[in-house]
Amino acid sequence: MRFRHRDGTLVHVAYCTNVHAAEDLDGVLAQLARFGEPVREKLGADRLGLGLWLARPVASALSADPAALPRLRAELAARGLEVVTLNGFPYRGFHEPVVKHSVYHPHWATAERARYTMDLARVLTALLPEDAARGSVSTLPLTWRTDWSPEIRDTVRERLDRLGAELAGLARETGKPVRVGFEPEPGCVVETTAQAVEHLAHHDTDWLGLCLDTCHLAVAFEQPGEALARLADAELGIVKVQVSCALQADDPSDPDTRHALASFAEPRFLHQCVEGGPPGTDDLGDALTGLPGAAPWRIHFHIPVHADPVPPLRSTRPQLSATLAGLFGGACARTDHVEVETYTWQVLPDAPAGDSDLIAGLAAELDWTRRELLALGLAEEP
């Protein structure tokens, strides 16, 4: 979907395909027919954006085969789909039975992470619609906190300086700018907007900025207005916003609340939990045995943005709405890439029973986002 902000900015809206398990090119092409086009049709939209997740093997295949990219681009066009953003956070294996901390590897001190990110940027230049102002690639917030050291810090700084230079060179070569957004996440070196400013603002912010995930922002108990003001003061751009909601428990000492939370403690993904404000625990299971429950909990479990969990649990949707208002409710749009990112559909306590349920859920999330943007004064474009 596309929207026009009052300042003339073309705002692209997509859903992130890391919800689908596909780690080869045939799998990515198949998901366009199986999910992408049906979601677009369910929405009644002429065109739908995808925030493609291209795992390392797919990125390698697209980089190595000159015929592969036109094939992917043609398949997107034939199904009314477009791509302006890629999710480069998970490297591979995102749908293994257990992911947990492995999603943070390889980290930004490694050559593998740098090469993967630039491969994605180059692939994206071949997929961008002709009228798109730019592309974006989201990536992890440097490293998980326990991997950090002075040596890692120095290596990361060098790699980010080189990344900015390589992105500038790619834009000169192709005429298509691609920016990289680092995504603050609980438990990482960069988990708040203040830490993002500390670690990123002194690099080339023409090419490097933030991927602002609204679930993560809420889990860190950041106030959206204060966070956005902090980024503006530091002139650290929001490369894209990920529309997402966290799980909230207002009284985690209550036995019924504890019982409801236990149904979200699942083995695949890490669900960091924060009580009242950072720090917290690395996973929900640890919180259920280790946090006192004296203040509300927010849990890094992406729940559908349009739907409320069963009480007594609730959603951080008010924080999401406030963030969107701060980004789009003013005279100028603060970003032009919007990506709905609920990758946890299959591990929800009431997971979709099949493809049709998942398609309906993804379309409902996108429709909620559409209605929020329209209420903020944006106009939908064909």
Secondary structure, DSSP 8 states (H G I E B T S, - for coil): -EEE-TTS-EEEEEEEGGGS---SHHHHHHHIIIIIHHHHHHHT-S-EEEEEE--HHHHHHHHH-TTHHHHHHHHHHHTTEEEEEEE-S--S-TTSS--GGGGG-S-TTSHHHHHHHHHHHHHHHHHS-TT-S-EEEEE--SSBGGG--HHHHHHHHHHHHHHHHHHHHHHHHHS--EEEEE---TTBS--SHHHHHHHHTTS-TTTEEEEEEHHHHHHTT--HHHHHHHHHHTT--EEEEEE-EEEEES-TTSHHHHHHHHTT--SSS---EEESSS-EESSHHHHHHH---SS-EEEEEEE-TTS--STTEEE-HHHHHHHHHHHHSSSS-S-SEEEE--TTGGGSTT--SSHHHHHHHHHHHHHHHHHHHHHTT-EEE-
